[in-house]
Amino acid sequence: MGNHTIVTTFLLWGFSSFPELQNLLFIVILLSHVIILLANALIMAAIKLNQNLHTPMYFFLFALSFSETCTTMVILPRMLVDLLSESKAISLPECATQMFFFFGLGGNNCFILSAMSYDRYTAIHNPLHYPILMTQKICFQLIMTSGVLGFSVSLCIVIIIFNLSFCNSNIIQHFFCDIEPVVSLACNYTFYQKMILLAFTAFVLVGSFILIMVSYVFIVTVVVKLPSAKGRYKTFSTCSAHFTVVFIHYGFACFVYLRPKNSDSFRDDTLLAVTYTVLTPLLNPIIYSLRNKDMQTALRKDIGNVIKIFPKIINKRSQNLQTSI
């Protein structure tokens, strides 16, 4: 490498360009993180506790909520620490680990959304055979396949990137170890490697999106043949929450990862990354809650049960305390 200094530790620049906003960003992101965790926990608890939600659609929703919770845990706690910390150093192994889990879980989310669209197509196209076509075993296999594909692609991306040599600058123009800000620091990054990374990214984003769109083309083909306008509306409404989440998820992700890049775009990407690391996980449970009557009913029931049980627990503990005194 000649006179280059090999880099072993990176600095996450993050929001250092906006020092006056860092305290405000910390409060907003912390509140968002808490809401994301609580909202997804409520959805998973509602699905687990309510027997009428033990269907393939809600099984996939449970898996998606769990995966998105893990995704935010990979990024947001570190971001919150860096917003208050003077030192934003991250070692090469830590950076590689963060990238592996972020893209592995992100790919997993994409393929789970594909599985959910296939589930909706099967339910609408073959309602009589639906229990046979979407058994618990098949649903579990689809979830496992989503995870294997997502993390396999992520592993390939991480191996390619961290086999590069990083020299001179060690400042990552981002708040986490994303692909472009990291490879821009490499001194032996070739066009060939760039095309391979783009192919892997496109496989996850474009490949899963095509599967979703194919499912929806068949869904629309079936629904438009229904004789009743009420039946068409009811059928489409069962897909509305999923389609809204797909639109938000892929809209932001494709704009960030598939558009042409240059060094001046990193600052914009840092702000855009907030949308898919904070805003998208925040909106998804809200969308599924607001646009799904079964989920609303289950959440109201569970919250009502907690409200009823909580005073009894307090009274019982008070009685036990008085007895012991």
C-alpha positions as CSV (number, residue, x, y, z in Angstrom):
1,M,0.0,0.0,0.0
2,G,3.0,2.3,-0.3
3,N,3.0,5.1,2.3
4,H,-0.7,4.7,3.3
5,T,-1.5,4.3,7.0
6,I,-3.8,1.3,7.5
7,V,-6.9,2.2,9.5
8,T,-8.1,-0.1,12.3
9,T,-10.6,2.2,14.0
10,F,-13.3,4.3,12.5
11,L,-15.0,7.5,13.8
12,L,-18.7,7.8,13.2
13,W,-19.2,11.4,12.1
14,G,-23.0,11.0,12.4
15,F,-24.7,14.3,13.2
16,S,-21.6,16.1,14.2
17,S,-22.3,18.6,11.4
18,F,-25.4,19.7,13.4
19,P,-24.0,20.2,17.0
20,E,-26.8,22.6,17.9
21,L,-29.4,19.9,17.1
22,Q,-27.8,16.9,18.9
23,N,-29.6,17.3,22.2
24,L,-32.9,17.7,20.4
25,L,-32.1,14.7,18.2
26,F,-31.3,12.6,21.2
27,I,-34.7,13.3,22.8
28,V,-36.6,12.7,19.6
29,I,-34.8,9.4,18.8
30,L,-35.0,8.2,22.4
31,L,-38.7,8.7,22.4
32,S,-39.1,7.1,19.0
33,H,-37.0,4.1,20.1
34,V,-39.2,3.6,23.3
35,I,-42.4,3.9,21.2
36,I,-41.0,1.4,18.6
37,L,-40.2,-1.1,21.4
38,L,-43.5,-0.7,23.2
39,A,-45.6,-0.8,20.0
40,N,-43.9,-3.9,18.6
41,A,-44.1,-5.5,22.1
42,L,-47.8,-4.8,22.2
43,I,-48.4,-6.3,18.8
44,M,-46.4,-9.4,19.6
45,A,-48.2,-9.8,22.9
46,A,-51.6,-9.4,21.3
47,I,-50.8,-12.0,18.7
48,K,-49.5,-14.4,21.3
49,L,-52.3,-14.0,23.8
50,N,-55.3,-14.0,21.4
51,Q,-56.3,-17.3,19.9
52,N,-58.2,-15.7,17.0
53,L,-54.9,-14.1,15.8
54,H,-53.1,-17.5,15.5
55,T,-53.3,-17.4,11.7
56,P,-50.5,-17.3,9.1
57,M,-51.0,-13.6,8.5
58,Y,-50.4,-12.7,12.1
59,F,-47.6,-15.3,12.4
60,F,-45.8,-13.3,9.7
61,L,-46.6,-10.0,11.4
62,F,-45.2,-11.3,14.7
63,A,-42.0,-12.3,12.9
64,L,-41.8,-8.9,11.2
65,S,-42.4,-7.0,14.5
66,F,-39.6,-9.1,16.2
67,S,-37.2,-8.6,13.3
68,E,-37.8,-4.8,13.2
69,T,-37.3,-4.6,16.9
70,C,-34.0,-6.3,16.5
71,T,-33.1,-4.0,13.6
72,T,-33.6,-0.9,15.7
73,M,-31.6,-2.4,18.5
74,V,-28.6,-2.8,16.2
75,I,-28.6,1.0,15.3
76,L,-30.5,3.2,17.7
77,P,-28.8,2.5,21.1
78,R,-25.3,3.2,19.5
79,M,-26.7,6.3,17.8
80,L,-28.1,7.6,21.2
81,V,-24.7,7.0,22.9
82,D,-22.8,8.8,20.1
83,L,-25.1,11.8,20.3
84,L,-24.0,12.4,23.9
85,S,-20.5,11.2,23.6
86,E,-17.3,13.0,22.7
87,S,-15.7,9.8,21.4
88,K,-17.5,8.2,18.5
89,A,-14.8,5.5,17.8
90,I,-15.8,2.1,16.5
91,S,-13.4,-0.7,15.8
92,L,-13.3,-2.7,12.5
93,P,-14.8,-5.8,14.1
94,E,-17.6,-3.8,15.7
95,C,-18.3,-2.0,12.5
96,A,-18.4,-5.3,10.6
97,T,-20.8,-6.9,13.2
98,Q,-23.1,-3.9,13.1
99,M,-23.3,-4.0,9.3
100,F,-23.8,-7.8,9.3
101,F,-26.8,-7.7,11.6
102,F,-28.3,-4.5,10.1
103,F,-28.3,-5.8,6.5
104,G,-29.1,-9.4,7.6
105,L,-32.2,-8.2,9.5
106,G,-33.1,-5.7,6.8
107,G,-33.0,-8.5,4.2
108,N,-35.0,-10.7,6.5
109,N,-37.7,-7.9,6.7
110,C,-37.8,-7.7,2.9
111,F,-38.4,-11.4,2.4
112,I,-40.9,-11.6,5.3
113,L,-42.9,-8.9,3.5
114,S,-42.7,-11.1,0.3
115,A,-44.0,-14.1,2.3
116,M,-46.8,-11.9,3.7
117,S,-47.9,-10.9,0.1
118,Y,-47.8,-14.6,-0.9
119,D,-50.0,-15.4,2.1
120,R,-52.5,-12.8,1.1
121,Y,-52.5,-14.1,-2.5
122,T,-53.1,-17.7,-1.3
123,A,-55.9,-16.6,1.0
124,I,-57.7,-14.7,-1.7
125,H,-57.0,-17.0,-4.7
126,N,-57.5,-20.4,-2.9
127,P,-59.6,-19.7,0.2
128,L,-60.9,-23.3,0.4
129,H,-57.4,-24.8,0.2
130,Y,-55.8,-22.0,2.3
131,P,-55.5,-24.1,5.5
132,I,-53.7,-26.8,3.5
133,L,-51.4,-24.5,1.5
134,M,-50.4,-22.3,4.5
135,T,-49.8,-24.7,7.4
136,Q,-47.8,-23.8,10.4
137,K,-44.9,-25.8,9.1
138,I,-44.9,-24.0,5.7
139,C,-45.1,-20.6,7.5
140,F,-42.1,-21.5,9.7
141,Q,-40.2,-22.6,6.6
142,L,-40.9,-19.3,4.9
143,I,-39.7,-17.4,7.9
144,M,-36.5,-19.5,8.2
145,T,-35.9,-19.0,4.4
146,S,-36.3,-15.3,4.8
147,G,-33.7,-15.3,7.6
148,V,-31.2,-17.5,5.7
149,L,-31.4,-15.4,2.6
150,G,-31.1,-12.1,4.4
151,F,-28.1,-13.1,6.5
152,S,-26.4,-15.0,3.7
153,V,-26.5,-11.9,1.5
154,S,-25.4,-9.8,4.4
155,L,-22.4,-12.1,5.1
156,C,-21.3,-11.9,1.5
157,I,-21.5,-8.1,1.6
158,V,-19.5,-7.9,4.9
159,I,-16.8,-10.3,3.6
160,I,-16.3,-8.2,0.4
161,I,-16.2,-4.9,2.2
162,F,-14.0,-5.9,5.2
163,N,-11.5,-7.6,2.9
164,L,-10.7,-4.2,1.5
165,S,-7.8,-2.1,2.8
166,F,-8.8,1.1,4.6
167,C,-6.2,3.9,4.6
168,N,-5.7,7.5,5.5
169,S,-9.1,8.9,6.5
170,N,-11.0,6.9,9.1
171,I,-14.1,9.2,9.4
172,I,-17.4,7.5,8.3
173,Q,-19.8,10.1,7.1
174,H,-22.7,8.4,8.8
175,F,-24.2,7.5,12.2
176,F,-23.7,3.8,11.5
177,C,-21.6,1.5,9.4
178,D,-23.4,1.7,6.1
179,I,-22.0,0.4,2.8
180,E,-21.2,3.5,0.8
181,P,-19.7,5.6,3.6
182,V,-17.4,2.7,4.6
183,V,-16.2,1.6,1.1
184,S,-15.5,5.3,0.3
185,L,-12.6,5.0,2.8
186,A,-11.1,2.0,1.0
187,C,-8.0,2.5,-1.1
188,N,-8.4,-0.7,-3.2
189,Y,-12.2,-0.5,-4.0
190,T,-12.7,-1.5,-7.6
191,F,-15.6,-1.1,-10.1
192,Y,-15.9,-4.9,-10.1
193,Q,-16.5,-5.0,-6.3
194,K,-18.9,-2.1,-6.6
195,M,-21.0,-4.1,-9.2
196,I,-21.0,-7.2,-6.9
197,L,-22.3,-5.2,-3.9
198,L,-24.9,-3.5,-6.1
199,A,-26.0,-6.9,-7.4
200,F,-26.4,-8.2,-3.8
201,T,-28.4,-5.1,-2.8
202,A,-30.6,-5.3,-5.9
203,F,-31.2,-9.0,-5.2
204,V,-32.7,-8.3,-1.8
205,L,-34.6,-5.1,-2.6
206,V,-35.6,-5.6,-6.2
207,G,-35.9,-9.4,-6.0
208,S,-38.2,-9.3,-3.0
209,F,-40.2,-6.3,-4.4
210,I,-40.8,-8.2,-7.7
211,L,-42.2,-11.2,-5.7
212,I,-44.5,-8.8,-3.8
213,M,-45.7,-7.1,-7.0
214,V,-46.3,-10.5,-8.8
215,S,-48.5,-11.5,-5.8
216,Y,-50.4,-8.3,-6.0
217,V,-50.9,-8.6,-9.7
218,F,-52.6,-11.9,-9.2
219,I,-54.6,-10.5,-6.2
220,V,-55.9,-7.7,-8.3
221,T,-56.8,-10.1,-11.1
222,V,-58.8,-12.2,-8.7
223,V,-60.5,-9.3,-6.9
224,V,-61.7,-7.4,-10.0
225,K,-63.6,-10.5,-11.0
226,L,-65.7,-10.4,-7.7
227,P,-69.3,-9.5,-8.5
228,S,-69.9,-7.4,-5.4
229,A,-68.3,-4.0,-4.9
230,K,-68.5,-4.6,-1.1
231,G,-66.7,-7.9,-1.5
232,R,-63.9,-6.2,-3.6
233,Y,-63.5,-3.5,-0.9
234,K,-63.4,-6.0,1.9
235,T,-60.8,-8.1,0.1
236,F,-58.6,-5.1,-0.8
237,S,-58.9,-3.8,2.8
238,T,-57.2,-7.0,4.1
239,C,-54.1,-6.0,2.0
240,S,-54.1,-2.3,2.6
241,A,-51.9,-2.3,5.7
242,H,-49.3,-4.6,4.1
243,F,-49.3,-2.6,0.9
244,T,-48.8,0.7,2.8
245,V,-45.9,-0.8,4.8
246,V,-44.3,-2.1,1.5
247,F,-44.6,1.3,-0.1
248,I,-42.9,3.1,2.8
249,H,-40.2,0.4,3.3
250,Y,-39.2,0.0,-0.3
251,G,-39.6,3.7,-1.2
252,F,-37.0,4.9,1.3
253,A,-34.7,1.8,0.9
254,C,-34.5,1.8,-2.9
255,F,-33.9,5.6,-3.0
256,V,-31.0,5.3,-0.6
257,Y,-29.3,2.1,-1.8
258,L,-30.1,1.9,-5.6
259,R,-29.6,5.5,-6.8
260,P,-26.2,6.7,-8.1
261,K,-23.9,7.9,-5.4
262,N,-21.1,10.5,-5.0
263,S,-19.2,11.8,-2.0
264,D,-21.6,14.8,-1.7
265,S,-24.6,12.5,-1.2
266,F,-23.4,11.1,2.1
267,R,-24.7,14.2,4.1
268,D,-28.1,13.7,2.5
269,D,-28.0,9.9,3.1
270,T,-27.4,10.6,6.8
271,L,-30.7,12.4,7.0
272,L,-32.5,10.0,4.8
273,A,-31.2,7.1,6.9
274,V,-33.2,8.4,9.8
275,T,-36.4,7.6,7.8
276,Y,-35.7,3.9,7.4
277,T,-33.9,3.4,10.8
278,V,-36.4,5.4,12.9
279,L,-39.5,6.5,10.9
280,T,-40.3,3.2,9.1
281,P,-40.1,1.0,12.2
282,L,-42.2,3.6,14.0
283,L,-44.9,3.7,11.4
284,N,-45.2,0.0,10.7
285,P,-46.8,-1.1,14.0
286,I,-49.0,2.1,13.9
287,I,-50.2,1.2,10.4
288,Y,-51.0,-2.4,11.2
289,S,-52.8,-1.3,14.4
290,L,-54.9,1.5,12.8
291,R,-55.8,-0.4,9.6
292,N,-56.6,-3.8,11.1
293,K,-59.8,-4.2,13.2
294,D,-58.9,-7.6,14.6
295,M,-55.6,-6.2,15.9
296,Q,-57.4,-3.1,17.4
297,T,-59.9,-5.4,19.1
298,A,-57.1,-7.6,20.5
299,L,-55.1,-4.6,21.7
300,R,-58.1,-3.1,23.4
301,K,-58.9,-6.4,25.1
302,D,-55.3,-6.9,26.4
303,I,-54.9,-3.3,27.6
304,G,-58.3,-3.6,29.3
305,N,-57.2,-6.8,31.1
306,V,-54.0,-5.1,32.2
307,I,-56.0,-2.1,33.6
308,K,-58.3,-4.5,35.5
309,I,-55.5,-6.7,36.9
310,F,-53.2,-3.9,37.9
311,P,-55.3,-2.5,40.8
312,K,-55.8,-6.0,42.1
313,I,-52.1,-6.6,42.2
314,I,-51.6,-3.3,44.0
315,N,-54.3,-4.1,46.6
316,K,-52.9,-7.6,47.1
317,R,-49.4,-6.2,47.7
318,S,-50.8,-3.6,50.1
319,Q,-52.6,-6.3,52.1
320,N,-49.5,-8.5,52.3
321,L,-47.5,-5.5,53.5
322,Q,-50.0,-4.7,56.2
323,T,-50.1,-8.3,57.3
324,S,-46.3,-8.5,57.5
325,I,-46.3,-5.2,59.6
